Amino acid sequence: MTNQSLFEKAQAVTPGGVNSGTRGLPQPIVWERAAGAYIYDVEGKGYLDYHAAFGPIVLGHNHPAVDQAAAAAIAQIDLIGAGTTELEIRLAEKVAQHVPSAEMALIFGSGSEATYMAQRLARAVTGRKKLVKFQGCFHGWHDYLLMNIISAPEKIGRKDPASAGMLPEAIENTIVLPFNDIESLERTVKGQAEEIAAIILEPIPHNIGCVLPQAEFVRSLRSLCDEFGIVLIFDEVITGFRHGLGGYQEKLNILPDLTTLAKAIANGYPCAVLAGREELMMRFSSAGGDVFVAGTYNGHPVSTAAALATIAELEDGTVHKRLFRLGEKARRGLQEIADRLDIDMTVAGYGSVFVPYFMSGAISRYADLLRNNTEADTAFRNEMIKRGVFMLPLAMKRNHVSAAHTDADIDRTLNAAEDALKEMMRSRGLR
Ligand SMILES: Cc1ncc(COP(=O)(O)O)c(C=O)c1O
């Protein structure tokens, strides 16, 4: 079977042949196997993987300890769906131990469920309707927050719902602000304080690559929320565990009221967590409160065991040291190549994440990224795929180093990048 022939079968039975709107590729690839830093298609071609399934793969694909824990769990127990398990108790304990703002945790199957529950809880505890999000941040597929992610220039400053079929009331009640802009934040919060239930943000907006938060902006968020009784939600679905077991809140030393975690929490197994202050979390119906929470697969033993095994691998800090060192090597190496070739590139990133933007100048919010040369960005990724290095061929999407990547893998990536960029200079006149 070839990629092409199998993909044609996929298209016959699945809309577009893929199970997510962001999984389409310019050339059909049907995956067969994954191991460590590599992924393999049905034709046996191997790729060095930086996509990491949009971020979960932090230890490397099919990590033996994680897979063994998952296998041991399923050999012993499957889904019971009443009461709890020791695995669930241990995972909530671990989250409370490591994430500074977490006192209690609920376990879900996906990040969207966690952010959905976070906004519902915030609305319930405040008795208010409105949510504030930031341009460029993504918080999952539900109506309440699915807007203004990678917006067209003419949509900035206006509501930009990302889907047809969304409830107009949901769109109306979500306010979108520019990231790192204290003035608009203060103006909005002070003007509508009595209506705002929650402010939610990716502490690093990684859905547009990597835009670092300014310390003063995050401090303002915390103090405005305190002053006006607004729930502050850090969506750490990407940053949580990938950048440290304490999430990015630990690095910022600013604590949210609620935190959502997913992706790297279980190295690829479907697991997510909503964690927060006990006083808020006790409003959930699981504790007899009035905020309905449920989910047949919540706290599934396989995912929960995978999360515990992932945490165990991360606990002594050596993995994060390695991730940060290799990430820095990739960032510096790429920037050095682009500078030497005189290409307009800014390599952004943090920890294990690196993002080559095809632009120069400061980046503090989404509008700055409109200077990114999207065509060159996408072309570069496709050139890398041709050279056996898998970077998602969508502009601004982040690359992730995993613990399975080696120095030799990064060297190989840098060689491929230099070759790809030179080819783009020759064939497209890239500068
Ligand atoms: C920051 C952030 N929050 C929430 C989500 C939604 O998570 P899921 O796809 O697991 O529903 C994502 C997914 O990419 C994300 O990046």
The ligand as a Tripos MOL2 file, in Angstrom:
@<TRIPOS>MOLECULE
LIG
   16    16     1     0     0
SMALL
NO_CHARGES

@<TRIPOS>ATOM
      1 C1         -3.5530   26.1130   24.3530 C.3       1 LIG1
      2 C2         -4.5570   25.0760   23.9640 C.ar      1 LIG1
      3 N1         -5.6680   24.9200   24.6950 N.ar      1 LIG1
      4 C3         -6.5910   23.9930   24.4070 C.ar      1 LIG1
      5 C4         -6.4300   23.1550   23.3270 C.ar      1 LIG1
      6 C5         -7.4550   22.1210   23.0280 C.3       1 LIG1
      7 O1         -6.9730   20.8580   23.3670 O.3       1 LIG1
      8 P1         -7.5490   19.5410   22.6840 P.3       1 LIG1
      9 O2         -7.1440   19.5690   21.2440 O.co2     1 LIG1
     10 O3         -6.9020   18.4290   23.4720 O.co2     1 LIG1
     11 O4         -9.0210   19.5730   22.8550 O.co2     1 LIG1
     12 C6         -5.2900   23.2720   22.5320 C.ar      1 LIG1
     13 C7         -5.0830   22.3900   21.3710 C.2       1 LIG1
     14 O5         -4.2280   22.5840   20.5460 O.2       1 LIG1
     15 C8         -4.3290   24.2630   22.8430 C.ar      1 LIG1
     16 O6         -3.2440   24.4400   22.1050 O.3       1 LIG1
@<TRIPOS>BOND
     1     1     2 1
     2     2     3 ar
     3     2    15 ar
     4     3     4 ar
     5     4     5 ar
     6     5     6 1
     7     5    12 ar
     8     6     7 1
     9     7     8 1
    10     8     9 2
    11     8    10 1
    12     8    11 1
    13    12    13 1
    14    12    15 ar
    15    13    14 2
    16    15    16 1
@<TRIPOS>SUBSTRUCTURE
     1 LIG1         1 GROUP 0 **** ****
